[in-house]
Amino acid sequence: PGITSELQLYCIAIGAVVFAALMLFAGWFHYHKAAPKLAWFQYVESMLNHHLAGLLGLGSLSWAGHQVHVSLPINQFLNAGVDPKEIPFPHEFILNRDLLAQLYPSFTEGATPFFTLNWSKYAEFLTFRGGLDPVTGGLWLTDIAHHHLAIAILFLIAGHMYKTNRGIGHSLKDILEAHKGPFTG
């Protein structure tokens, strides 16, 4: 698993340079040729919703997904003393549910426990142990995955908190006008 040759490293470096150039062009185009109007930047509620749900919520959710579907299985093999050359590639865990089910049997049920509110089925890979993993000396990866899933849910909910076009949610203007603090009387 991972980068195993100079050719792979070279290809990744070239790909990164091409992608960086693409992003540089996209940034130039977005802010010089197709720039949004100033009013777009002043619409604070949409910006807050976007940053809370889009960046923090979906970012944490994708990181939790990576930990559950890639990092946990690989660490499970490493902790069991399996030779790193014998460990399946990360994409194989994502594409082959049976491979994950060998390590975590609840994967055979898919998303059914989630939608039936039987969340305890996920306790084998979303834990709340606390303390340190005696093998690695670090925090339990299952605890970290659980933490990122929890904050993802909080941020996804918080990302729908402020009023936008639909008229649902809190108005930031009303909140600020109603605020009575020690210095604002």
C-alpha positions in Angstrom: 0.0 0.0 0.0 1.0 3.6 -0.5 3.7 4.9 -2.8 6.0 2.0 -3.6 8.2 3.3 -6.4 9.9 6.4 -7.7 7.6 6.3 -10.8 4.5 6.5 -8.6 6.0 9.4 -6.7 6.9 11.2 -10.0 3.4 10.7 -11.4 1.9 12.1 -8.2 4.2 15.1 -8.3 3.3 15.8 -11.9 -0.4 15.3 -11.2 -0.1 17.7 -8.2 1.6 20.4 -10.4 -1.1 20.0 -13.1 -3.9 20.2 -10.5 -2.3 23.3 -8.8 -2.1 25.0 -12.2 -5.8 24.2 -12.8 -6.8 25.6 -9.4 -4.7 28.7 -10.0 -6.5 29.2 -13.3 -9.9 28.6 -11.7 -9.1 31.2 -9.0 -8.1 33.8 -11.6 -11.2 33.1 -13.7 -13.6 33.1 -10.7 -12.3 36.4 -9.3 -11.4 38.3 -12.4 -13.6 37.1 -15.3 -16.7 35.9 -13.5 -16.4 37.7 -10.2 -19.4 37.6 -7.9 -21.1 40.9 -7.0 -20.1 42.7 -3.8 -23.6 41.9 -2.4 -22.7 38.2 -2.4 -19.9 38.7 0.0 -22.1 40.8 2.3 -24.8 38.0 2.7 -23.5 36.8 6.0 -26.1 34.2 6.7 -25.3 32.3 3.5 -21.6 32.5 4.3 -22.1 31.1 7.8 -24.3 28.3 6.6 -21.8 27.5 3.8 -18.9 27.4 6.2 -20.7 25.5 8.9 -22.4 22.8 6.8 -20.3 22.7 3.7 -16.8 23.1 5.0 -16.9 21.9 8.6 -19.8 19.5 8.4 -19.0 17.7 5.1 -15.3 18.0 5.8 -15.6 16.2 9.1 -18.0 13.6 7.6 -15.7 12.8 4.8 -12.8 12.5 7.2 -14.8 10.2 9.4 -15.7 8.1 6.3 -12.0 7.9 5.4 -11.1 6.8 8.9 -13.9 4.1 9.0 -13.5 2.8 5.5 -9.7 3.1 5.0 -7.7 3.8 8.1 -9.4 1.5 10.6 -9.1 -1.7 8.4 -5.4 -1.0 7.6 -4.6 -0.3 11.3 -6.5 -3.5 12.2 -4.2 -5.5 10.0 -1.0 -3.7 11.1 -1.9 -4.1 14.8 -2.4 -7.9 14.1 1.1 -8.1 12.8 0.2 -8.6 9.2 3.1 -7.8 6.8 2.4 -4.4 5.1 2.9 -6.0 1.7 0.0 -8.4 2.4 -2.5 -5.7 3.4 -5.0 -4.9 0.6 -4.8 -1.6 -1.1 -7.1 1.2 0.5 -9.5 1.3 -2.5 -10.2 -2.5 -2.0 -11.7 -1.8 1.4 -14.1 0.7 -0.2 -15.0 -1.5 -3.2 -15.3 -4.8 -1.4 -17.7 -4.8 1.6 -16.9 -8.4 2.4 -13.3 -7.5 3.0 -14.5 -5.0 5.6 -17.0 -7.4 7.0 -14.2 -9.8 7.9 -12.8 -7.2 10.3 -16.1 -5.6 11.3 -19.1 -8.0 10.9 -21.7 -5.2 11.1 -20.6 -4.0 7.6 -22.7 -6.9 6.2 -25.8 -5.0 7.2 -24.8 -1.8 5.3 -26.7 1.3 6.2 -29.8 -0.5 7.5 -28.8 0.0 11.2 -28.4 3.7 10.6 -31.9 4.2 9.1 -33.6 1.9 11.6 -31.9 3.8 14.5 -30.1 0.6 15.6 -26.9 2.6 15.9 -25.4 0.2 18.5 -24.5 -2.1 15.6 -21.7 0.4 14.7 -20.1 0.1 18.2 -17.3 -2.1 16.9 -15.8 0.8 14.8 -17.3 3.9 16.4 -16.3 3.7 20.1 -16.0 5.9 23.1 -13.2 4.1 25.0 -11.1 7.0 26.1 -7.5 6.7 27.0 -4.7 5.5 24.7 -4.3 2.5 22.4 -1.7 0.3 24.0 -0.3 -0.8 20.6 0.3 2.6 19.1 0.4 4.8 22.2 -2.0 7.2 20.5 -5.7 7.9 20.8 -8.0 5.1 19.7 -8.7 5.6 16.0 -12.2 4.3 16.6 -12.7 7.1 19.1 -11.4 9.7 16.7 -13.7 8.4 13.9 -16.6 8.6 16.3 -15.6 12.2 17.3 -15.5 13.3 13.7 -18.8 11.8 12.9 -20.4 13.5 15.9 -19.0 16.9 15.0 -20.0 16.4 11.4 -23.6 15.9 12.5 -23.5 19.0 14.7 -22.0 21.2 12.0 -24.5 19.9 9.3 -27.4 20.8 11.6 -25.8 24.2 12.5 -25.3 24.9 8.8 -29.0 25.2 8.5 -29.4 27.6 11.4 -29.4 31.0 9.7 -32.1 32.5 7.5 -31.5 32.5 3.7 -33.7 32.7 0.7 -36.3 30.4 2.1 -37.1 32.5 5.1 -36.4 29.6 7.5 -34.0 30.1 10.4 -32.5 32.8 12.6 -31.9 36.3 11.3 -28.5 37.5 12.3 -29.7 41.1 12.2 -32.4 40.3 14.7 -30.0 38.4 16.9 -27.5 41.3 17.0 -30.2 43.9 17.6 -31.7 42.0 20.4 -28.4 41.3 22.1 -27.9 43.1 25.4 -24.3 42.6 26.6 -22.2 44.2 29.3 -20.9 46.8 26.9 -23.9 47.2 24.6 -26.4 47.9 27.2 
